[in-house]
Amino acid sequence: MFIVFGLPFTHLATPMPPVYRHVTYVPRGVANRRAALAWLQDNAVPESVLYFLDDDNAIDVRLLEQIRFTEKVSMFPVGLIGKLSVSSPVLNKEGKVIGFYDGWPAGRKFQVDMAGFAINMAYLNKQPRVTMPYSAGFEEDGFLKSLNVKFEDIEPLANGCSEVLVWHTRTVKNPTRNIKPGREHAADNIQRLLRNMQKMGIVR
């Protein structure tokens, strides 16, 4: 695809350290992402934006246009994931991130999927200890913490986090769940997000 569109690319492959191959929950993809981070820190154009797009993601090209303008850290909903069928930042009336709507909180500060955020490389390169932990389920949280991200730094995209522009896709039929947000979401973006997901047939 990159060749067809005339886009420059670099392939990197790094083996997972043997110590992590036989644990109960294997931290897949971390070694490759860490290698990519090291390469980008040495080679990326400072004005560029980092986005982790996995092979099991489907993306609306409008998201790529939006993340181009990320100044520090941008975030947005990811569809077809978890028991809520979506993972998304929660915004207050002023459009600021105040929390997360995610089916697996697990004590994480940043309850986001790997496909749910983008990072400005100039901002990343100012951080002294950028890393991603070998901890299954906590890779995103650990990575964002290593960037010293604060809630006030987060730039919500996808129409105030009310639209799904990236999805987790699988070769099995996803159940159409009946999702009803609690009263705590009466005045935030989650109501609008779920209404848009209903129109798409993702939830009932």
C-alpha positions in Angstrom: 0.0 0.0 0.0 2.8 2.4 0.9 4.5 1.7 -2.4 1.3 2.2 -4.4 0.7 5.6 -2.8 4.4 6.7 -3.0 4.7 7.0 0.8 8.1 6.6 2.5 8.2 3.8 5.1 10.5 1.9 7.5 9.9 -1.7 8.6 11.1 -2.5 12.1 11.0 -5.9 13.8 12.1 -6.7 17.4 11.6 -9.9 19.2 9.8 -10.0 22.5 12.2 -10.6 25.5 12.0 -14.3 26.4 11.1 -13.5 30.0 7.7 -12.2 28.8 6.8 -15.0 26.4 5.4 -17.4 29.0 3.6 -15.1 31.4 -0.2 -15.5 31.9 -1.0 -12.3 30.0 1.5 -11.8 27.2 2.3 -8.1 26.4 2.0 -8.4 22.7 3.5 -5.7 20.4 5.4 -3.9 23.1 8.9 -4.8 21.8 8.0 -3.5 18.3 6.4 -0.3 19.6 9.4 0.4 21.9 11.7 -0.1 18.9 9.6 2.2 16.8 9.6 4.9 19.6 13.4 4.7 19.7 13.7 5.1 15.9 11.2 8.0 15.8 13.1 9.8 18.6 16.2 9.7 16.4 14.6 10.2 13.0 11.2 11.8 13.0 10.5 15.3 11.9 9.7 17.3 15.0 6.4 18.7 13.6 5.1 15.1 12.9 2.5 13.2 14.8 2.7 9.6 16.2 -0.3 7.3 15.9 -0.4 3.6 16.7 -2.6 2.0 14.0 -2.7 -1.8 14.5 -3.5 -4.5 11.9 -6.9 -5.1 13.7 -8.0 -1.5 13.3 -10.3 0.0 10.7 -10.1 3.8 10.3 -12.1 6.6 8.8 -9.6 8.8 6.9 -11.2 11.9 8.5 -9.4 10.9 11.7 -6.0 11.1 10.0 -6.8 14.6 8.9 -7.8 15.6 12.4 -4.8 14.1 14.2 -2.4 16.1 11.9 -3.0 19.2 14.1 -2.3 17.5 17.5 -0.2 20.0 19.6 0.5 17.7 22.5 -1.9 14.7 22.9 -5.2 14.2 21.2 -7.8 11.5 22.1 -10.9 10.1 20.5 -13.4 7.2 20.8 -12.6 3.7 19.6 -15.5 1.5 18.6 -16.2 -2.2 18.9 -14.2 -2.7 22.0 -15.0 -4.1 25.4 -18.3 -4.8 27.1 -19.5 -1.2 26.4 -18.7 -1.5 22.7 -16.7 1.7 22.9 -13.8 3.3 24.8 -13.9 7.1 24.9 -12.8 10.2 26.9 -15.5 11.9 28.9 -15.8 15.6 28.3 -17.5 18.3 30.5 -19.7 21.1 29.2 -16.6 23.1 28.4 -15.2 20.3 26.2 -12.4 19.4 28.5 -11.5 15.8 29.4 -12.6 14.8 32.9 -12.4 11.0 32.7 -13.1 8.0 30.6 -15.9 5.7 29.5 -14.4 2.3 29.3 -15.5 -1.2 30.1 -12.2 -2.1 31.9 -11.1 0.7 34.2 -8.6 -1.5 36.1 -7.3 1.4 38.2 -5.8 3.0 35.1 -5.4 6.8 35.0 -5.7 6.8 31.2 -8.4 4.3 30.2 -7.7 4.4 26.5 -7.1 1.9 23.7 -3.8 2.1 21.7 -5.8 3.3 18.7 -7.5 6.1 20.8 -4.8 8.7 21.0 -2.1 10.5 19.0 1.1 12.3 20.1 2.9 15.3 18.7 6.6 14.3 18.3 7.9 17.6 19.4 6.1 17.2 22.7 7.2 13.6 23.0 10.8 14.5 22.5 10.7 17.0 25.4 9.9 14.1 27.8 13.0 12.6 29.5 11.9 9.0 30.1 9.5 7.9 27.3 8.8 4.2 27.6 6.0 1.6 27.2 5.8 -1.1 29.9 5.7 -4.9 29.3 2.4 -5.1 31.2 -0.6 -6.5 29.3 -3.5 -4.2 29.4 -1.5 -1.3 30.9 0.7 -0.4 27.9 -1.3 2.7 27.0 -1.6 3.9 30.6 2.1 3.4 31.3 3.2 5.1 28.0 1.0 8.2 28.6 2.2 8.5 32.2 5.8 8.4 30.9 4.9 11.4 28.7 3.8 13.3 31.8 0.4 13.9 30.2 -2.2 15.9 32.3 -5.9 15.9 31.6 -5.7 19.6 30.6 -3.2 18.7 27.9 -5.6 16.4 26.1 -7.2 17.6 22.9 -10.5 15.9 22.2 -11.2 15.1 18.5 -14.0 13.4 16.6 -16.6 16.2 17.1 -16.1 16.5 20.8 -15.6 12.7 21.2 -19.1 12.1 19.9 -18.2 10.1 16.8 -16.4 6.8 16.2 -13.8 7.2 13.5 -11.7 4.1 14.4 -12.8 0.6 15.2 -11.4 -2.7 16.5 -12.3 -5.3 13.9 -12.4 -9.0 14.2 -13.5 -11.9 11.9 -16.4 -12.8 14.2 -19.8 -11.1 14.6 -19.8 -8.5 17.3 -23.0 -8.5 19.4 -25.2 -5.4 19.2 -25.3 -4.5 22.9 -28.0 -2.5 24.6 -25.9 0.2 26.3 -27.6 2.6 28.7 -25.3 5.3 30.2 -25.8 6.2 33.8 -27.2 9.5 35.1 -23.6 10.7 35.6 -23.4 11.1 31.8 -26.5 13.2 31.4 -24.6 16.3 30.6 -21.4 15.0 28.8 -20.5 13.7 25.4 -21.3 10.1 26.1 -25.1 10.5 25.3 -24.3 12.0 21.9 -21.6 9.3 21.2 -24.1 6.5 22.0 -26.8 8.1 19.8 -24.4 8.2 16.9 -23.4 4.6 17.5 -27.1 3.6 17.5 -27.4 5.2 14.1 -24.5 3.1 12.9 -26.0 -0.1 14.4 -23.1 -0.7 16.8 -25.4 -0.5 19.9 -29.1 -0.5 20.6 
